[in-house]
Amino acid sequence: MDLIFLPGASGNTEFWQPVIEKLPQHQNGDKTVIAYPEFGGYPSHIDVNSFTDLQHYVLDQIQQPCMIIAQSMGGIFAVQAALQKPKLVKALVLVATSGGIDLSPFDVADWRTDYQQTFKVPDWFIHQQPHLDDVLYKIACPVLLIWGNTDAISPVAVGKYLHSKIGSSTLHIIKNGQHDLAYVYVDEVAEYINKFISQLHS
């Protein structure tokens, strides 16, 4: 089974490297980090001119049985992949993400303007608002949710909401974890993922 890693809105493909190094190779197939055109310094792509185009671009690269490990914005694509390609997506790991839900009921920090100023991201990204709340129950594969209890961008309440909507999910909360918890708490995150992988094979 391949492991496919999806970065967040920064498009930083190096974000997942510390965790990747902690996951034993013999347990898995290939480990691939998908880069997003126009994010993180990567060149544009002729077919990617909207958030929907980017979603199609990411999902088109999922051609083999896999587990998707996604952070922040990447979780939206991971959820869509599980819904649209259930025979290929065997499991999800969602870390500090919206997962495509309506965030208006939650007390979340407004991060979009800061992201556009800090990172090289296309203008159309700032205006995307996918809402998948009503279809989350259709996710049948096992889902591991990892959240930090001090994350202002995706608070624990969002993780708990996803946990309530996805019947096959388990939620782990990392103390003092913020939005970059997968990069800061590498050992803890990798341990959760390794245990999750072991359970899939048991």
JOLIN-V246301 format. One record per residue. N is the residue number from 1. D_LAST is the distance of its C-alpha to the last C-alpha in Angstrom with 1 decimal. Layout:
n=N d_last=D_LAST
n=N d_last=D_LAST
This chain:
n=1 d_last=14.0
n=2 d_last=17.1
n=3 d_last=17.5
n=4 d_last=20.8
n=5 d_last=22.6
n=6 d_last=25.5
n=7 d_last=28.2
n=8 d_last=30.4
n=9 d_last=34.0
n=10 d_last=35.3
n=11 d_last=33.6
n=12 d_last=33.0
n=13 d_last=30.4
n=14 d_last=30.5
n=15 d_last=29.0
n=16 d_last=25.4
n=17 d_last=26.1
n=18 d_last=25.6
n=19 d_last=22.1
n=20 d_last=21.4
n=21 d_last=22.6
n=22 d_last=20.1
n=23 d_last=17.0
n=24 d_last=16.2
n=25 d_last=17.3
n=26 d_last=15.1
n=27 d_last=11.9
n=28 d_last=13.8
n=29 d_last=16.8
n=30 d_last=20.1
n=31 d_last=20.8
n=32 d_last=23.7
n=33 d_last=25.8
n=34 d_last=28.0
n=35 d_last=31.6
n=36 d_last=33.7
n=37 d_last=37.3
n=38 d_last=40.0
n=39 d_last=37.6
n=40 d_last=37.4
n=41 d_last=40.2
n=42 d_last=38.7
n=43 d_last=41.3
n=44 d_last=41.8
n=45 d_last=40.7
n=46 d_last=43.1
n=47 d_last=40.7
n=48 d_last=39.5
n=49 d_last=42.2
n=50 d_last=40.4
n=51 d_last=37.2
n=52 d_last=36.4
n=53 d_last=37.1
n=54 d_last=34.8
n=55 d_last=32.0
n=56 d_last=32.7
n=57 d_last=32.8
n=58 d_last=29.3
n=59 d_last=27.7
n=60 d_last=29.6
n=61 d_last=27.6
n=62 d_last=24.3
n=63 d_last=24.3
n=64 d_last=20.8
n=65 d_last=17.2
n=66 d_last=16.5
n=67 d_last=15.5
n=68 d_last=18.8
n=69 d_last=19.6
n=70 d_last=23.0
n=71 d_last=25.7
n=72 d_last=28.7
n=73 d_last=30.3
n=74 d_last=27.4
n=75 d_last=25.5
n=76 d_last=28.0
n=77 d_last=27.2
n=78 d_last=23.4
n=79 d_last=24.0
n=80 d_last=26.3
n=81 d_last=24.0
n=82 d_last=21.3
n=83 d_last=24.1
n=84 d_last=25.9
n=85 d_last=23.2
n=86 d_last=20.3
n=87 d_last=19.3
n=88 d_last=19.0
n=89 d_last=17.7
n=90 d_last=14.0
n=91 d_last=13.9
n=92 d_last=16.7
n=93 d_last=17.6
n=94 d_last=21.1
n=95 d_last=23.2
n=96 d_last=26.7
n=97 d_last=27.5
n=98 d_last=29.6
n=99 d_last=27.2
n=100 d_last=30.4
n=101 d_last=31.5
n=102 d_last=35.1
n=103 d_last=35.6
n=104 d_last=39.2
n=105 d_last=38.2
n=106 d_last=36.7
n=107 d_last=38.6
n=108 d_last=37.5
n=109 d_last=39.5
n=110 d_last=41.3
n=111 d_last=39.9
n=112 d_last=41.0
n=113 d_last=44.5
n=114 d_last=43.3
n=115 d_last=40.7
n=116 d_last=43.4
n=117 d_last=45.7
n=118 d_last=43.2
n=119 d_last=41.1
n=120 d_last=42.2
n=121 d_last=40.9
n=122 d_last=42.6
n=123 d_last=44.8
n=124 d_last=43.0
n=125 d_last=39.8
n=126 d_last=41.5
n=127 d_last=42.4
n=128 d_last=39.0
n=129 d_last=37.9
n=130 d_last=35.0
n=131 d_last=34.1
n=132 d_last=30.8
n=133 d_last=30.7
n=134 d_last=31.3
n=135 d_last=28.5
n=136 d_last=25.6
n=137 d_last=24.5
n=138 d_last=23.8
n=139 d_last=20.8
n=140 d_last=17.9
n=141 d_last=15.0
n=142 d_last=13.1
n=143 d_last=15.7
n=144 d_last=15.9
n=145 d_last=19.6
n=146 d_last=21.2
n=147 d_last=24.9
n=148 d_last=27.7
n=149 d_last=30.1
n=150 d_last=33.2
n=151 d_last=32.6
n=152 d_last=35.8
n=153 d_last=34.7
n=154 d_last=31.5
n=155 d_last=31.8
n=156 d_last=29.2
n=157 d_last=30.7
n=158 d_last=29.5
n=159 d_last=25.9
n=160 d_last=26.2
n=161 d_last=27.9
n=162 d_last=25.1
n=163 d_last=22.6
n=164 d_last=24.9
n=165 d_last=25.1
n=166 d_last=21.5
n=167 d_last=19.8
n=168 d_last=16.2
n=169 d_last=17.0
n=170 d_last=16.7
n=171 d_last=19.7
n=172 d_last=20.2
n=173 d_last=23.9
n=174 d_last=25.2
n=175 d_last=28.5
n=176 d_last=31.4
n=177 d_last=29.4
n=178 d_last=31.6
n=179 d_last=31.1
n=180 d_last=30.3
n=181 d_last=27.7
n=182 d_last=25.1
n=183 d_last=27.8
n=184 d_last=29.2
n=185 d_last=26.1
n=186 d_last=24.1
n=187 d_last=22.3
n=188 d_last=21.2
n=189 d_last=20.2
n=190 d_last=18.3
n=191 d_last=16.4
n=192 d_last=15.4
n=193 d_last=14.3
n=194 d_last=12.4
n=195 d_last=10.4
n=196 d_last=10.0
n=197 d_last=8.8
n=198 d_last=6.2
n=199 d_last=5.1
n=200 d_last=5.6
n=201 d_last=3.8
n=202 d_last=0.0
